[in-house]
Amino acid sequence: MKDARLVRKTESTSNSIVSLSNSVAIGGEAIVIIGGPCAVESLEQMETIARELKSAPIQALRGGVYKPRTSPYSFQGSGLAGLEILATVRQRYDLPVVTEVMAISQIEEIAQYADMLQVGSRNMQNFDLLKALGQTDKPILLKRGLAATIEEFVMAAEYIMSHGNPNVVLCERGIRSFDNYTRNVLDLGAVAALKQITHLPVIVDPSHAAGRRELIADLSRAAIACGADGLIIECHPEPDQSVSDAQQALSIESMMQLVQSVQPVAKAVGRTVYEGCFAIA
């Protein structure tokens, strides 16, 4: 990976820390947990999630407003109305917001409402989009492509950084295989490898990897044990009623239990967890 000039870890580079807010940063000693629904459906839905999960605690909210769906007839997201909901909840509950950007034309609008812009797996090699995101001042959450090699993943991050934005967080979210018991295969080996190869923070999305809610807690704990700097997890007040990815959404109660269950694992590997706005051992 000789061309990964900015992403590659060297003896002289220290691990990067990417700030989401004045009190939340990814890549430090504290594990960051981002929670929320696959899709923003209503203000009531997002307020319920933020109000309940802030005490869990989670450190940031996720919610999709532009949805890259396999079928053109599936719910495509709430667009600007969804962004306004995210902004309202962010202000009321003091939680930074992460949402996906799918096109260059969406960047300016989304950047007005979100604290971190997500590049989904389908767009990991949308190089024009990556170049444009390299010119923003917002942190970027870059998800690994469905069948991307580790080198391809790292070089996608290089595209963003080479165009001026150093604030990139890598996200392992599972890759395709011949098996269909899970939605994808969570590559925890990639997490360990990326932490050795790059100086960038690495988080894990067990929701899209598993596609089955009963597997998410175990995969979350395994991810922290492997060195992940955080988790991004789907949850919903009524999981079975979710307009998108219902089978992998946790209930709020299950999400709160998961957050508590990762604390001893984090401590065992020398990490801390956030308690409110502060990291604790």
Buried (B, 14 or more C-beta within 10 A) or exposed (E): EEEBEBBBBEEEEEBBBBBBBEBBBBBBBBBBBBBBBBBBBEBEBBBBBBEBBBEBBBBBBBBBBBBBEEEEEEBBBBBEEBBBBBBBBBEEBBBBBBBBBBEEEBBEBBBEBBBBBBBBBBBBBBEEBBBBBBEBEBBBBBBBBBEBEBEEBBBBBBBBBBBEBBBBBBBBBBBEEEEEEBBBBBBBEBBBBBBEBBBBBBBBBBBBBBBBBEBBBEBBBBBBBBBBBBBBBBBBBEBEEBBBBBBBBBBBEBBBEBBEBBBEBBBEEEBBBBEEEEBEE
